[in-house]
Amino acid sequence: MAVFDCTYVNHDSTSVDLNGSDYKLLNPGPRGILQPMWRPKILRTPRKFPVGLYQESVSDQREIVVPLHIEGTSQSDLLANIVALWDALTVDCRDGVLGTFTYVTANGTERSIKCILGESADINDWLLAGENDAAHAKIDLPLTCPDPTFYDDTAVEPSGAFSGTSNVNISCANAGDADSYPTITITTGGVNTLENPSITDAYGNVLAFEETMAVSKVLVLTLSPQDLSMDYDSGTNWFEKRSKTSRLIVCKYGTNNLTFTADNAAANATIAISFYSRYSKHG
């Protein structure tokens, strides 16, 4: 993508070019993309000084505003372009699924974020002449991002295999400064089963299953909290197969290991990991 490319893609794969022929991105570009996602959590005290004690910093959802100039060769064409924009955004609102906003900054950095149409979305200004003359409108397009982190559009895809009951470390290089959510695919071969597989991340969180994978089976773990699923053999839900102490795992920022182990000495199932480096802001 080129510098200042700006797109919204809904979950039906309809892509809207927000800086193309029908929609022009206005200066200074999208607002709310460069700000850090943190705010301090302060415990108030009854003393004069200090008036509060800093506890930690927590993150909020991100609010992005995209200032757009909408063009039309006529009033009818302008209306059609406005309706097309709303239609693409409405699909996600109607179906309860997030869309994807992607932007390329002045330094050529391309990152994306999951979002949904925010509140108070309406046309601000209209510029109309004759019915068949060129017509224009402006809008500050609001996008709400429940997860405030941006991510690279190219996946990191390390791999490996179980080795009996030994711990297997697979290095995961997350180039960002925020934790990322992996998708992990475990595949047994045609000979050996996989008993009670478990995965440990760099924080010590353990995701363990109390079940055996049969030969020639696939377990797909999609560990994004927004799209969480644990699918065995293309249709069997393995949520209830987790141990009681299991927690979701992440690919920590930086380069860290995910550690895999199993309970049977012949375990040799293959492991494929996919995740996107995540960042606390764009740019």
C-alpha positions in Angstrom: 0.0 0.0 0.0 1.1 3.6 -0.7 1.6 6.4 1.9 -1.8 7.7 3.2 -3.7 4.7 1.9 -6.7 4.3 4.1 -9.3 1.5 3.9 -12.2 -0.1 5.7 -12.9 -3.8 5.1 -16.0 -5.4 6.5 -16.4 -9.0 7.5 -17.9 -9.8 4.1 -14.6 -8.6 2.5 -16.2 -5.5 1.0 -13.3 -2.9 0.9 -13.9 0.8 0.9 -11.0 3.0 -0.2 -11.2 6.0 2.1 -8.6 8.0 0.2 -9.4 7.3 -3.4 -11.7 8.6 -6.1 -15.0 8.8 -4.2 -13.7 9.5 -0.7 -10.8 11.8 0.1 -9.0 11.8 3.4 -8.8 15.4 4.8 -5.9 16.8 6.7 -4.5 16.1 9.2 -5.8 12.5 8.6 -7.3 10.1 11.1 -7.4 11.3 14.6 -6.8 9.0 17.6 -4.3 6.7 16.0 -1.0 8.0 17.5 -2.1 8.4 21.1 -0.9 5.8 23.6 -3.7 3.7 24.9 -2.9 4.1 28.6 -4.4 6.1 31.4 -3.3 6.1 35.0 -5.3 4.5 37.8 -5.0 6.7 40.9 -6.1 5.7 44.4 -7.4 8.8 46.2 -6.1 9.4 49.8 -7.5 11.4 52.7 -4.2 13.3 53.1 -3.3 16.6 51.7 -0.2 15.2 50.1 0.0 13.1 48.2 -3.6 13.4 47.1 -3.4 10.1 45.3 -1.3 7.0 45.0 -0.4 5.7 41.5 -1.5 2.0 41.2 -1.1 1.1 37.5 -1.9 2.2 34.0 -4.9 0.6 32.3 -6.0 0.8 28.7 -9.3 2.1 27.2 -11.0 1.4 23.9 -9.6 3.5 21.1 -11.8 6.1 19.4 -10.7 7.0 15.8 -12.2 9.8 13.7 -11.6 9.7 9.9 -12.3 13.2 8.3 -13.6 12.5 4.8 -14.6 14.5 1.7 -17.2 12.6 -0.3 -17.4 13.4 -4.0 -20.1 12.8 -6.6 -20.4 13.7 -10.3 -24.0 14.7 -9.5 -26.3 14.9 -6.5 -27.5 11.4 -7.3 -23.9 10.1 -7.5 -23.0 11.7 -4.2 -26.0 10.1 -2.5 -25.0 6.7 -4.0 -21.4 7.1 -2.6 -22.8 8.1 0.9 -25.1 5.1 0.9 -22.3 2.7 -0.2 -20.2 3.9 2.7 -23.0 3.3 5.2 -23.9 0.0 3.7 -20.3 -1.3 4.1 -20.2 -0.2 7.7 -23.8 -1.4 8.5 -23.0 -5.0 7.6 -20.7 -5.3 10.6 -23.1 -3.5 12.9 -26.0 -5.7 11.8 -24.1 -8.9 12.1 -22.3 -8.0 15.3 -18.8 -8.5 13.8 -15.9 -6.1 13.8 -14.4 -4.6 10.6 -10.8 -3.7 9.8 -9.4 -0.2 9.5 -6.0 0.0 7.8 -3.9 3.2 7.4 -0.4 4.0 6.0 1.3 6.9 7.8 3.7 9.4 6.4 6.7 7.3 7.3 5.3 4.3 5.3 4.1 2.3 8.3 1.1 0.2 7.6 -1.0 -1.1 10.5 -4.6 -2.3 11.0 -7.0 -2.3 13.9 -10.4 -4.0 14.5 -13.3 -1.5 14.8 -17.0 -0.8 14.5 -18.9 2.3 13.5 -19.0 4.6 16.4 -21.7 7.0 17.7 -22.9 10.3 16.1 -22.1 9.3 12.5 -23.7 11.9 10.2 -23.0 14.1 7.3 -21.5 17.5 8.4 -21.6 19.7 5.4 -23.2 19.6 1.9 -22.1 21.5 -1.2 -24.7 21.2 -3.9 -25.2 23.2 -7.1 -27.5 22.0 -9.9 -29.0 18.5 -9.8 -26.6 17.3 -12.5 -23.5 19.3 -11.3 -20.7 17.9 -9.2 -21.7 17.6 -5.5 -19.7 17.2 -2.3 -20.2 16.4 1.4 -18.0 16.1 4.5 -18.1 13.6 7.4 -16.1 12.9 10.5 -16.4 9.1 10.4 -16.2 7.7 13.9 -14.7 4.2 14.5 -14.7 2.5 17.9 -12.0 0.0 18.6 -12.7 -2.4 21.6 -9.0 -3.5 21.4 -6.9 -0.3 21.2 -3.8 -2.1 19.8 -2.8 -1.9 16.1 -1.2 -4.9 14.3 1.0 -5.6 11.3 -0.7 -7.0 8.3 1.9 -9.7 7.7 1.7 -12.7 10.1 4.6 -14.2 12.0 4.5 -18.0 11.5 6.9 -20.1 13.6 6.5 -23.8 13.8 7.8 -27.0 15.5 6.7 -30.4 16.7 6.1 -32.2 20.0 8.9 -34.4 21.2 7.5 -37.1 23.5 7.1 -35.7 27.1 10.0 -33.2 26.7 9.3 -29.5 26.7 9.5 -28.0 23.2 10.3 -24.3 23.0 9.1 -22.4 19.9 10.5 -18.8 19.6 7.8 -16.2 18.7 9.2 -12.8 17.6 6.5 -10.1 18.3 8.0 -6.9 16.9 5.5 -4.7 18.7 5.1 -3.4 22.3 1.8 -5.2 23.1 0.9 -8.8 23.6 -0.5 -10.7 20.5 -3.1 -13.4 20.2 -1.8 -16.6 18.5 -3.7 -19.1 16.4 -2.2 -22.5 17.0 -2.8 -25.5 14.8 -1.7 -28.9 16.2 -1.8 -31.9 13.8 -1.3 -35.6 14.7 0.3 -37.9 12.1 -1.0 -41.2 11.0 0.7 -43.2 13.8 0.9 -41.5 17.2 -1.8 -39.9 19.4 -1.2 -36.8 21.5 -2.1 -37.1 25.2 -3.0 -34.1 27.3 -1.2 -31.4 25.3 -0.3 -28.1 27.1 1.1 -24.8 26.1 2.9 -22.3 28.4 3.6 -18.6 27.5 6.3 -16.2 28.6 4.1 -15.0 31.5 3.7 -18.5 32.9 0.1 -18.8 31.8 -0.8 -22.5 30.9 -3.4 -23.7 28.5 -3.7 -27.4 29.1 -6.2 -30.0 27.7 -7.2 -33.2 29.5 -7.9 -35.3 26.4 -6.2 -37.3 23.8 -6.0 -36.3 20.1 -6.5 -39.3 17.9 -4.2 -40.0 14.9 -4.6 -37.9 11.8 -6.6 -35.2 13.6 -6.3 -31.4 13.8 -6.8 -29.0 16.7 -7.1 -25.3 15.9 -6.8 -22.9 18.8 -7.9 -19.4 17.9 -6.9 -17.4 21.0 -8.0 -13.9 20.3 -10.6 -13.0 23.0 -12.8 -11.4 20.4 -12.9 -14.5 18.2 -12.1 -17.3 20.7 -12.5 -20.9 19.5 -11.0 -24.3 20.2 -11.9 -26.6 17.3 -11.1 -30.3 17.1 -11.6 -32.3 14.0 -13.5 -29.5 12.2 -16.5 -29.3 14.4 -15.9 -30.5 18.0 -15.6 -27.8 20.6 -12.7 -28.4 23.0 -13.5 -25.7 25.5 -14.6 -28.2 28.1 -11.5 -30.2 27.6 -9.4 -27.6 29.2 -8.0 -28.2 32.7 -9.6 -26.2 35.5 -6.5 -24.0 36.0 -6.1 -23.2 32.3 -5.7 -19.6 31.1 -5.5 -18.0 27.7 -2.0 -17.6 26.4 -0.4 -14.8 24.4 2.7 -14.1 22.4 4.4 -11.5 24.7 6.0 -8.4 23.1 9.6 -9.0 22.1 11.0 -12.4 21.3 9.8 -15.1 23.7 9.0 -18.8 23.7 5.8 -20.7 23.7 6.5 -24.1 25.4 4.6 -27.2 24.3 4.5 -30.6 26.1 2.4 -33.8 26.2 2.1 -36.9 28.4 2.9 -39.6 26.0 6.4 -40.6 25.1 5.6 -41.0 21.4 4.1 -37.6 21.0 5.3 -36.1 17.7 2.3 -33.9 16.5 3.3 -30.9 14.4 2.7 -27.3 15.6 2.0 -24.3 13.4 1.7 -20.8 15.1 0.4 -17.7 13.5 0.1 -14.2 15.0 0.5 -10.5 14.2 2.9 -8.2 15.9 0.9 -5.7 18.0 1.5 -2.1 19.0 0.1 0.3 21.5 -0.3 3.0 18.8 0.2 3.6 15.1 3.2 5.2 13.5 
